[in-house]
C-alpha cells in the first residue's frame, strides 16, 4: 500500500478599500484628486491547508469491479492530519483493471434448437396459418425446465432440458390473454399477460403459475398492458413494466398516445395470496413525450434497484423497489455512427456516417450494482445499431457504435434490407458469470445472432464470439450453474421456412464450431462483406483455396477467394464480375434485363455456380428468370467466362429450342471435365419428365444434354425437389446436390448423388447412386435444418466441402455452414 500527499493551495484574503462621500457641503463634482494613503501592514500567514492523499490497493481476481483483478485508486483529504487516508476521508475512487484476455480454451456452442411447434405436433406438421412462438424464456430454479411465452397462441410453454442436447416438450398452459414476459419466483412463474381491448382500453395482469403442476394459482391486476417482468435476486419484489404501447397505424404512429405507461411493484413477501402492488408513475421525466412514457424493459440488481428503459422516450429510469422512489433518471442520449451502410441498394458498403442517432434502448441488464447495459434497438427515430454500458449516474462508459454492424458483415449475417432502418438491430441483453469469466450476451433481431463479450472490465467489453440463432432472437437467459445459455427466437412462418425455436448453447472446452466462414478487411479497413453463397469450386492447383459466388440478392456480383486451411475459413479476396469488354451488352435483346449491367460495368446477374479452370479463368452459371410458356422471360440462362480479374470474356446461351422451354428454375451449378462444361438445371422444364444436365463443348461450341431423375418429394409439407450443384469427381463421374425446398422439421431430402456420363448419348437418362444423406451432418450443427444447400467443392486431397445459401439474411437466420464431409470416394 502506498500513500502520497500534497499541500492544498491557501486561500488569499483581499482587502477592499471603502470610499466615503460627505453628506453635506460640496457634492464633490469636479473636485481634485485626493492624496494616496500610507500602505497598511502585511497580513499574517494563513494556516497550512489539508494534505490530499492517494491510496492504492490491489484488487484480487473475482473482484466485482475488475474480475481479472487490478488496482483500486482512492483519493481524499487528510481531515484528521494523521497522514493516512481513512475510509471516511475518501472522496473519489476508481479502478484500473487488468487488461482482459479472452479465454480461448472455452467456448459457447449450440447443442440443440427446439422448434416450439413440437408442442402441438411431434412432427411439427401444424397449420401454416397458426404461427406459434417463443419470445421470452425463463427457467425453474434447478435449471431443468424452461418456461417461455407464446404470444400468438396466448399460452405458456414448458420444455424439459434435463438433457440439454435433447430438449423435450412438457406441454402448454392456456392463458386469458397475450403473455408478454415471464420471470421466476421460487416454484412459481410470474407471467405478464396483456388482455387489453385496444390501445386505449388497456388491461393486464400478473399471472402466478405453479411450475410443477403447470396450473394458474392467482391473477393479479396490474392496471394496464404489461410488457416486461423481473424478479429481484432476493425474491422480495417483482417489477412489472406497464408499456401501454401506442398504435403505430394511428396518424404517423408518433407519441403522445395516452394512456401513459408506468411501473408496478409487487411485494412478494409471504404466500402469493398476500402479495400486494404499488404503482410508480413515470410522467414528467423524459425530455421526449414526457406525458406519455412507454417503459419497455426492466431488470433488478442486488440492491433492489430496478433499471427501466423508456424506449420511445429515449430515457432510462432507476427505481428503488423498497419504497418506489425514483433514484435517478436521464436521457439515453445519442451516438454518431461511422462506417455503416445506411442505404438499401442491394449491396453492403459500410462507408457512410450517421450523426446524432438516438439510442432508444429496448432490453436492459444489470452488470453490477453500478453498471448496466442497454441493447439499443431503436423505434421511432433511433436505433444506434449497438449497445451501451451506463453507470448509475447516467454516464456512458462504453459504446459499441457501429462495431456490431461490421461484425455481422464479416460473418455473413448483415441484413442489407435493413440498412436504412436500424441495421442488425440489437434487441436484448443478458449477463452471466460462468466460472472464471463474466460474459455479456447481446441478441441481434435482424441478423439472428448472439454477440458474446467478455466483461471482466465492465467499461471495456471485449468481443469473444458470435453464435447463430433461429430467426428473430428475443429473450435470453444465462444458466451458469449448468453452463448453459438459452435464447428464444420468435419468428415463425412455416411456408417461409422459418420456425420459432429455443436455441440452447453450452459452455465448455470444445472449440467454437461457428462461424465457419469469416472475411478479411478491405484496403479501407472495412470487412469484406459477404452473404448468399450459391456455388463452390476448388482451385485446380492450389489445395488450400476454394472459390464462391454470391447470387442475385446483390446487384454487384462477386467471386470470393477463400482459404480453407484455417478454421473458420477466411475470405481473403473479392473479385467483382465486370462487363468491361461489353460482352453482355452485345447479347441479343431479351437475353438480360436492362439492369444487368451497372453504370460502373459491374454486373447484376444471378450466379448460381462457379468453376475455376487450370488457365486461371472462371466459368459462372447464371440462372435465368421467367417462364417462357406462362409469361415473359426476364433473363436467359447463361454461361459466362471471366478472367482471373473478373472481366467477362465470353457468354454462352442455350439453344433456342431449349430456351423455348424455360421455366424459373434454371442453371444451378457448373463444373468442367475433359474440355466440356457440365451444367445442372434445378428442375425439369416445360413438358419434360426429368431435369437436364447441360454439356457445353468448349472447343466445338456445341450443346448436348443428359437427363437426371429426381427423387419424388417426401416432405410432410409437400414442396418440390431439385438439383443445386454439380462437381466433377473425375473419370467422367459427377457429384450433385439433390434437395427439397423445405427446412427445419419439414426438411427430408438433402442428399449427394453421383452419376457416370461416360458413353452416354445425347438425351440419355443417367443412372444415379446415393453417396451421402447429409441431413445428419446438418443436424450435427445443433440448429434447425437450413433449406438451401447450394455448393460443393471436391478438394485435391479428396475432401468434399458443402455450403448453404443464407438468402442474404432476408427471411432467413443468415446462418452459413461450410461443412467438411471428408473423403466420400
ZAMARGU-4260 file (C-alpha; in steps of 0.2 Angstrom, whole numbers, plus 5000, padded with zeros to 4 digits):
<rodrens>
0) 5000/5000/5000 | 5007/5017/4995 | 5002/5035/5001 | 5005/5051/4993 | 5002/5069/4999
5) 5002/5087/4993 | 4999/5104/5000 | 4982/5112/4996 | 4983/5129/4990 | 4980/5143/5003
10) 4965/5155/5000 | 4970/5173/4999 | 4961/5187/5008 | 4958/5203/4999 | 4955/5219/5007
15) 4943/5231/4999 | 4945/5250/5002 | 4929/5259/5007 | 4925/5275/4999 | 4915/5288/5009
20) 4905/5303/5002 | 4901/5318/5014 | 4883/5321/5017 | 4884/5340/5017 | 4894/5354/5009
25) 4901/5352/4991 | 4894/5337/4982 | 4912/5333/4976 | 4909/5337/4957 | 4924/5342/4948
30) 4934/5340/4964 | 4953/5337/4964 | 4961/5320/4967 | 4965/5316/4985 | 4982/5310/4991
35) 4986/5292/4992 | 4986/5285/5010 | 5000/5275/5018 | 5001/5257/5014 | 4994/5245/5028
40) 5004/5231/5037 | 5006/5214/5028 | 4993/5202/5034 | 4998/5186/5044 | 5002/5170/5035
45) 4987/5158/5034 | 4987/5141/5042 | 4993/5126/5032 | 4980/5118/5021 | 4975/5100/5022
50) 4985/5086/5014 | 4977/5077/4999 | 4981/5059/5000 | 4980/5044/4987 | 4978/5026/4992
55) 4981/5011/4981 | 4976/4994/4984 | 4977/4978/4974 | 4960/4970/4968 | 4961/4951/4968
60) 4954/4940/4954 | 4935/4939/4956 | 4933/4957/4961 | 4916/4964/4957 | 4924/4979/4948
65) 4939/4970/4940 | 4935/4952/4938 | 4953/4948/4932 | 4960/4959/4946 | 4968/4976/4946
70) 4972/4991/4956 | 4960/5002/4966 | 4964/5020/4967 | 4956/5031/4980 | 4959/5050/4985
75) 4954/5062/4998 | 4959/5075/5011 | 4968/5071/5027 | 4955/5079/5038 | 4962/5072/5054
80) 4980/5076/5050 | 4987/5058/5053 | 4994/5057/5035 | 4983/5041/5032 | 4969/5041/5020
85) 4955/5033/5031 | 4939/5026/5023 | 4929/5041/5029 | 4941/5053/5020 | 4939/5045/5003
90) 4930/5057/4991 | 4935/5049/4974 | 4938/5031/4969 | 4942/5022/4953 | 4949/5006/4947
95) 4962/5001/4934 | 4958/4983/4929 | 4970/4970/4922 | 4968/4970/4903 | 4955/4957/4898
100) 4962/4941/4890 | 4948/4931/4882 | 4948/4913/4887 | 4951/4904/4870 | 4951/4887/4878
105) 4932/4888/4882 | 4918/4892/4871 | 4899/4893/4869 | 4892/4881/4856 | 4874/4877/4851
110) 4870/4860/4856 | 4851/4860/4852 | 4837/4870/4844 | 4820/4866/4850 | 4806/4871/4837
115) 4791/4876/4848 | 4779/4869/4835 | 4784/4852/4843 | 4772/4856/4857 | 4757/4855/4846
120) 4763/4841/4835 | 4778/4829/4837 | 4782/4831/4819 | 4778/4850/4818 | 4765/4846/4805
125) 4755/4860/4810 | 4744/4873/4801 | 4755/4886/4792 | 4742/4899/4797 | 4743/4896/4815
130) 4760/4903/4820 | 4767/4899/4837 | 4782/4907/4845 | 4795/4908/4859 | 4798/4926/4864
135) 4804/4927/4882 | 4811/4912/4891 | 4814/4908/4910 | 4820/4893/4919 | 4815/4884/4935
140) 4826/4886/4950 | 4835/4870/4946 | 4838/4875/4928 | 4829/4859/4922 | 4813/4866/4915
145) 4811/4881/4903 | 4796/4891/4903 | 4793/4903/4888 | 4779/4915/4882 | 4770/4910/4866
150) 4761/4927/4862 | 4752/4922/4845 | 4744/4907/4854 | 4740/4915/4871 | 4749/4902/4880
155) 4764/4897/4891 | 4776/4883/4885 | 4786/4871/4896 | 4802/4861/4890 | 4812/4848/4899
160) 4831/4851/4897 | 4837/4838/4909 | 4847/4833/4895 | 4850/4850/4886 | 4856/4842/4870
165) 4839/4833/4869 | 4825/4845/4875 | 4808/4838/4876 | 4791/4846/4876 | 4782/4846/4893
170) 4766/4854/4887 | 4756/4871/4886 | 4746/4881/4898 | 4732/4892/4890 | 4731/4910/4896
175) 4717/4923/4896 | 4727/4935/4885 | 4744/4938/4877 | 4759/4933/4888 | 4772/4946/4886
180) 4785/4941/4899 | 4790/4928/4912 | 4801/4928/4927 | 4803/4915/4941 | 4800/4917/4960
185) 4804/4901/4969 | 4792/4887/4962 | 4781/4900/4953 | 4782/4908/4936 | 4776/4925/4936
190) 4769/4929/4919 | 4764/4946/4912 | 4748/4945/4902 | 4740/4958/4891 | 4721/4957/4890
195) 4719/4975/4883 | 4703/4978/4872 | 4713/4990/4861 | 4727/5004/4863 | 4716/5015/4874
200) 4706/5002/4884 | 4721/4994/4892 | 4721/4980/4904 | 4733/4966/4910 | 4738/4955/4924
205) 4752/4946/4933 | 4748/4928/4932 | 4756/4916/4946 | 4759/4899/4939 | 4764/4884/4948
210) 4778/4876/4938 | 4777/4858/4943 | 4758/4857/4940 | 4758/4869/4926 | 4742/4877/4934
215) 4737/4895/4937 | 4737/4899/4956 | 4732/4918/4956 | 4729/4933/4944 | 4735/4950/4950
220) 4728/4965/4941 | 4741/4977/4936 | 4730/4990/4928 | 4737/4991/4910 | 4747/4982/4897
225) 4762/4973/4904 | 4777/4971/4893 | 4792/4965/4905 | 4793/4956/4921 | 4808/4954/4933
230) 4810/4947/4950 | 4823/4954/4961 | 4838/4942/4965 | 4832/4941/4983 | 4815/4936/4978
235) 4807/4951/4988 | 4800/4960/4973 | 4793/4959/4956 | 4794/4974/4944 | 4781/4974/4930
240) 4783/4987/4916 | 4766/4993/4910 | 4770/4999/4892 | 4753/5004/4886 | 4760/5005/4869
245) 4755/5016/4855 | 4745/5012/4839 | 4758/5013/4826 | 4744/5015/4812 | 4737/5030/4821
250) 4742/5045/4812 | 4761/5043/4809 | 4762/5032/4825 | 4771/5046/4835 | 4768/5049/4853
255) 4759/5055/4863 | 4746/5042/4863 | 4738/5040/4880 | 4736/5031/4892 | 4753/5033/4899
260) 4764/5019/4905 | 4771/5015/4922 | 4779/5003/4933 | 4770/4991/4945 | 4780/4985/4960
265) 4774/4968/4968 | 4779/4965/4986 | 4782/4946/4986 | 4783/4944/5005 | 4774/4929/5011
270) 4761/4917/5002 | 4756/4923/4985 | 4739/4926/4991 | 4745/4940/5002 | 4756/4949/4988
275) 4752/4967/4986 | 4756/4980/4972 | 4760/4998/4971 | 4762/5009/4955 | 4776/5021/4951
280) 4771/5035/4938 | 4784/5040/4926 | 4776/5055/4918 | 4786/5071/4918 | 4803/5063/4917
285) 4809/5061/4899 | 4813/5076/4888 | 4803/5067/4873 | 4785/5064/4875 | 4786/5067/4894
290) 4767/5065/4897 | 4767/5048/4888 | 4781/5037/4895 | 4781/5020/4886 | 4793/5009/4898
295) 4799/4994/4888 | 4810/4983/4899 | 4816/4981/4917 | 4830/4972/4926 | 4834/4972/4945
300) 4851/4972/4954 | 4855/4965/4971 | 4852/4982/4979 | 4834/4981/4973 | 4836/4995/4961
305) 4826/4992/4945 | 4833/5000/4929 | 4818/5003/4917 | 4821/5008/4898 | 4808/5020/4891
310) 4812/5016/4873 | 4801/5028/4863 | 4806/5042/4876 | 4824/5038/4874 | 4825/5038/4893
315) 4831/5027/4907 | 4824/5027/4925 | 4831/5020/4941 | 4818/5015/4954 | 4821/5009/4972
320) 4809/4995/4974 | 4809/4996/4993 | 4799/5012/4993 | 4795/5016/4975 | 4806/5031/4974
325) 4815/5036/4958 | 4834/5036/4962 | 4839/5044/4945 | 4833/5046/4928 | 4842/5053/4912
330) 4841/5053/4893 | 4849/5038/4884 | 4857/5051/4873 | 4863/5048/4855 | 4878/5042/4846
335) 4887/5046/4830 | 4890/5031/4819 | 4905/5030/4807 | 4907/5015/4795 | 4889/5010/4792
340) 4878/5005/4777 | 4864/5017/4778 | 4857/5015/4760 | 4847/5000/4754 | 4854/4997/4737
345) 4856/4978/4737 | 4875/4980/4741 | 4884/4981/4758 | 4895/4996/4758 | 4900/5002/4775
350) 4907/5019/4772 | 4893/5030/4777 | 4891/5040/4793 | 4875/5045/4804 | 4876/5059/4816
355) 4866/5060/4832 | 4856/5044/4831 | 4845/5041/4847 | 4849/5025/4856 | 4831/5021/4860
360) 4836/5006/4871 | 4825/4990/4872 | 4832/4977/4883 | 4842/4981/4898 | 4853/4971/4910
365) 4862/4975/4926 | 4881/4970/4926 | 4883/4975/4944 | 4875/4987/4956 | 4884/5001/4947
370) 4884/4997/4929 | 4871/4991/4917 | 4870/4988/4898 | 4856/4993/4885 | 4853/4985/4869
375) 4849/5000/4858 | 4836/4993/4846 | 4828/5010/4842 | 4810/5013/4837 | 4804/5030/4831
380) 4819/5040/4825 | 4833/5030/4834 | 4842/5014/4833 | 4861/5016/4835 | 4864/4998/4830
385) 4874/4994/4845 | 4874/4993/4864 | 4880/5004/4878 | 4886/5002/4896 | 4880/5016/4908
390) 4884/5019/4926 | 4870/5024/4938 | 4875/5042/4937 | 4870/5041/4918 | 4887/5042/4911
395) 4891/5031/4896 | 4906/5021/4900 | 4906/5011/4884 | 4898/5012/4867 | 4898/4999/4854
400) 4895/5011/4840 | 4895/5003/4823 | 4905/4988/4828 | 4890/4976/4828 | 4886/4980/4810
405) 4903/4977/4805 | 4905/4961/4814 | 4889/4955/4805 | 4896/4959/4788 | 4912/4950/4792
410) 4902/4934/4797 | 4890/4935/4783 | 4875/4940/4794 | 4872/4958/4789 | 4854/4962/4784
415) 4856/4973/4769 | 4837/4976/4768 | 4838/4985/4785 | 4852/4997/4781 | 4840/5012/4780
420) 4832/5007/4796 | 4842/5000/4811 | 4855/4988/4804 | 4857/4972/4814 | 4845/4979/4827
425) 4851/4974/4844 | 4835/4968/4854 | 4840/4962/4871 | 4855/4959/4883 | 4859/4946/4896
430) 4873/4944/4909 | 4881/4929/4917 | 4896/4923/4927 | 4902/4907/4920 | 4916/4901/4932
435) 4931/4912/4930 | 4923/4923/4916 | 4910/4936/4916 | 4900/4937/4899 | 4888/4949/4891
440) 4876/4942/4878 | 4868/4954/4865 | 4854/4947/4854 | 4853/4954/4836 | 4835/4953/4830
445) 4838/4956/4811 | 4855/4947/4810 | 4848/4932/4821 | 4864/4931/4830 | 4870/4932/4848
450) 4886/4943/4852 | 4896/4936/4866 | 4908/4949/4876 | 4920/4946/4890 | 4916/4960/4903
455) 4930/4956/4916 | 4931/4975/4915 | 4913/4982/4913 | 4920/4998/4905 | 4929/4989/4891
460) 4919/4974/4884 | 4930/4963/4873 | 4921/4953/4859 | 4923/4934/4861 | 4912/4925/4848
465) 4896/4926/4838 | 4883/4912/4840 | 4869/4908/4827 | 4851/4908/4832 | 4834/4904/4824
470) 4826/4919/4816 | 4822/4934/4827 | 4831/4931/4844 | 4821/4940/4858 | 4823/4933/4875
475) 4840/4927/4883 | 4843/4918/4899 | 4860/4913/4906 | 4860/4897/4917 | 4878/4897/4924
480) 4875/4883/4936 | 4873/4872/4921 | 4885/4881/4909 | 4870/4885/4898 | 4864/4900/4888
485) 4846/4899/4881 | 4839/4911/4868 | 4821/4912/4862 | 4819/4916/4843 | 4801/4922/4840
490) 4799/4922/4821 | 4788/4908/4815 | 4782/4906/4797 | 4781/4888/4791 | 4778/4892/4772
495) 4793/4904/4773 | 4804/4890/4780 | 4806/4899/4797 | 4802/4890/4814 | 4802/4898/4831
500) 4814/4889/4842 | 4823/4889/4859 | 4842/4889/4855 | 4852/4880/4868 | 4871/4884/4870
505) 4883/4875/4881 | 4899/4882/4888 | 4914/4871/4888 | 4931/4866/4882 | 4925/4862/4864
510) 4932/4873/4850 | 4920/4885/4843 | 4910/4877/4829 | 4903/4894/4822 | 4906/4904/4812
515) 4913/4893/4798 | 4917/4907/4787 | 4924/4925/4791 | 4932/4938/4780 | 4947/4949/4780
520) 4947/4968/4778 | 4947/4978/4763 | 4960/4991/4760 | 4949/5004/4768 | 4949/4994/4784
525) 4930/4989/4782 | 4927/4970/4782 | 4924/4961/4765 | 4905/4959/4766 | 4898/4943/4760
530) 4882/4933/4761 | 4871/4922/4749 | 4884/4910/4744 | 4877/4900/4730 | 4891/4889/4722
535) 4908/4882/4726 | 4924/4877/4716 | 4940/4870/4722 | 4956/4878/4715 | 4964/4866/4702
540) 4982/4869/4708 | 4981/4877/4725 | 4975/4864/4738 | 4971/4877/4751 | 4959/4888/4740
545) 4941/4887/4735 | 4930/4900/4726 | 4912/4905/4729 | 4900/4917/4721 | 4885/4927/4728
550) 4868/4926/4719 | 4856/4939/4713 | 4852/4945/4730 | 4866/4958/4727 | 4867/4969/4712
555) 4886/4969/4710 | 4891/4950/4709 | 4907/4944/4715 | 4919/4929/4715 | 4926/4926/4733
560) 4943/4918/4736 | 4943/4908/4752 | 4957/4900/4762 | 4951/4884/4769 | 4966/4878/4778
565) 4960/4889/4793 | 4945/4887/4804 | 4935/4896/4801 | 4939/4898/4783 | 4944/4915/4778
570) 4938/4925/4763 | 4954/4934/4758 | 4948/4942/4742 | 4933/4948/4732 | 4933/4950/4713
575) 4919/4959/4705 | 4912/4952/4689 | 4913/4966/4676 | 4907/4968/4658 | 4922/4980/4654
580) 4923/4972/4636 | 4904/4974/4633 | 4902/4955/4631 | 4885/4955/4640 | 4880/4971/4632
585) 4881/4963/4615 | 4869/4949/4619 | 4853/4948/4609 | 4839/4958/4615 | 4829/4949/4629
590) 4844/4939/4635 | 4846/4950/4650 | 4836/4965/4658 | 4842/4982/4656 | 4848/4982/4675
595) 4860/4968/4672 | 4875/4980/4668 | 4878/4993/4681 | 4885/5010/4677 | 4902/5005/4683
600) 4902/4990/4672 | 4899/4978/4687 | 4885/4966/4683 | 4869/4961/4691 | 4865/4944/4686
605) 4861/4928/4696 | 4877/4917/4698 | 4872/4900/4705 | 4888/4890/4701 | 4906/4893/4698
610) 4921/4883/4692 | 4939/4888/4690 | 4949/4881/4676 | 4968/4877/4675 | 4971/4893/4665
615) 4965/4904/4679 | 4949/4909/4671 | 4932/4906/4679 | 4915/4900/4671 | 4900/4906/4680
620) 4882/4899/4678 | 4869/4912/4679 | 4851/4907/4682 | 4838/4914/4671 | 4821/4921/4677
625) 4804/4920/4670 | 4794/4906/4662 | 4794/4905/4643 | 4777/4896/4642 | 4767/4905/4656
630) 4774/4923/4654 | 4788/4934/4649 | 4806/4929/4651 | 4816/4942/4661 | 4833/4934/4658
635) 4840/4919/4650 | 4852/4906/4657 | 4870/4910/4653 | 4887/4903/4655 | 4899/4917/4657
640) 4918/4916/4656 | 4928/4928/4667 | 4946/4931/4668 | 4955/4930/4684 | 4952/4948/4687
645) 4933/4946/4684 | 4932/4954/4667 | 4919/4944/4656 | 4927/4937/4641 | 4913/4926/4634
650) 4895/4922/4636 | 4885/4907/4630 | 4867/4905/4629 | 4856/4889/4627 | 4850/4883/4610
655) 4834/4892/4605 | 4824/4876/4606 | 4829/4874/4624 | 4826/4892/4628 | 4808/4890/4622
660) 4805/4878/4637 | 4812/4889/4650 | 4805/4890/4667 | 4811/4900/4683 | 4822/4886/4690
665) 4837/4885/4678 | 4856/4884/4680 | 4861/4879/4697 | 4879/4873/4696 | 4893/4871/4683
670) 4909/4861/4683 | 4922/4856/4670 | 4928/4839/4664 | 4939/4835/4648 | 4936/4851/4639
675) 4917/4852/4642 | 4906/4862/4655 | 4893/4852/4664 | 4878/4862/4670 | 4865/4856/4682
680) 4847/4863/4679 | 4837/4864/4695 | 4820/4857/4690 | 4813/4849/4674 | 4807/4862/4661
685) 4791/4863/4652 | 4784/4846/4646 | 4799/4836/4652 | 4799/4822/4665 | 4817/4824/4671
690) 4829/4838/4674 | 4843/4842/4662 | 4862/4841/4663 | 4868/4853/4650 | 4885/4849/4642
695) 4894/4863/4633 | 4909/4858/4622 | 4922/4872/4624 | 4931/4869/4608 | 4916/4864/4597
700) 4905/4877/4605 | 4890/4865/4604 | 4877/4859/4617 | 4871/4842/4621 | 4861/4836/4636
705) 4858/4822/4648 | 4843/4819/4659 | 4843/4816/4678 | 4829/4808/4688 | 4825/4817/4703
710) 4818/4809/4719 | 4800/4812/4722 | 4795/4825/4736 | 4794/4816/4753 | 4791/4831/4765
715) 4776/4832/4775 | 4774/4850/4769 | 4775/4845/4751 | 4785/4856/4740 | 4797/4851/4726
720) 4814/4843/4724 | 4828/4850/4713 | 4847/4850/4709 | 4858/4863/4717 | 4876/4860/4712
725) 4887/4849/4701 | 4905/4845/4703 | 4917/4834/4693 | 4924/4819/4703 | 4935/4814/4688
730) 4934/4799/4676 | 4918/4805/4669 | 4909/4805/4686 | 4899/4819/4694 | 4893/4823/4711
735) 4877/4833/4713 | 4866/4840/4727 | 4848/4835/4727 | 4837/4844/4739 | 4819/4849/4743
740) 4814/4866/4746 | 4810/4863/4764 | 4819/4867/4781 | 4818/4864/4799 | 4806/4849/4804
745) 4799/4849/4786 | 4816/4845/4778 | 4819/4827/4771 | 4829/4827/4755 | 4847/4834/4757
750) 4857/4821/4748 | 4873/4819/4737 | 4871/4808/4722 | 4884/4803/4709 | 4882/4798/4691
755) 4893/4792/4677 | 4892/4801/4660 | 4905/4791/4650 | 4897/4783/4635 | 4880/4791/4636
760) 4872/4798/4621 | 4864/4815/4619 | 4847/4814/4628 | 4851/4799/4638 | 4845/4796/4656
765) 4858/4795/4669 | 4859/4782/4682 | 4862/4789/4700 | 4869/4782/4715 | 4867/4789/4733
770) 4884/4795/4740 | 4878/4803/4756 | 4862/4809/4765 | 4869/4825/4773 | 4854/4828/4785
775) 4864/4820/4799 | 4878/4832/4795 | 4867/4847/4795 | 4858/4841/4811 | 4875/4840/4819
780) 4877/4859/4819 | 4864/4859/4833 | 4852/4870/4824 | 4837/4869/4813 | 4840/4861/4795
785) 4843/4875/4783 | 4834/4874/4766 | 4847/4879/4753 | 4862/4868/4752 | 4869/4875/4736
790) 4888/4872/4734 | 4900/4858/4734 | 4919/4858/4731 | 4930/4842/4729 | 4947/4847/4736
795) 4963/4839/4729 | 4965/4828/4744 | 4948/4821/4741 | 4938/4831/4755 | 4921/4837/4750
800) 4916/4854/4756 | 4897/4859/4756 | 4889/4876/4759 | 4872/4883/4761 | 4864/4899/4754
805) 4858/4910/4768 | 4847/4921/4756 | 4856/4937/4761 | 4848/4936/4778 | 4831/4940/4771
810) 4818/4930/4779 | 4832/4919/4785 | 4843/4917/4800 | 4858/4921/4790 | 4867/4905/4796
815) 4881/4899/4784 | 4888/4882/4787 | 4903/4877/4777 | 4905/4858/4781 | 4919/4847/4778
820) 4911/4830/4774 | 4928/4821/4772 | 4933/4809/4759 | 4917/4802/4750 | 4925/4792/4736
</rodrens>
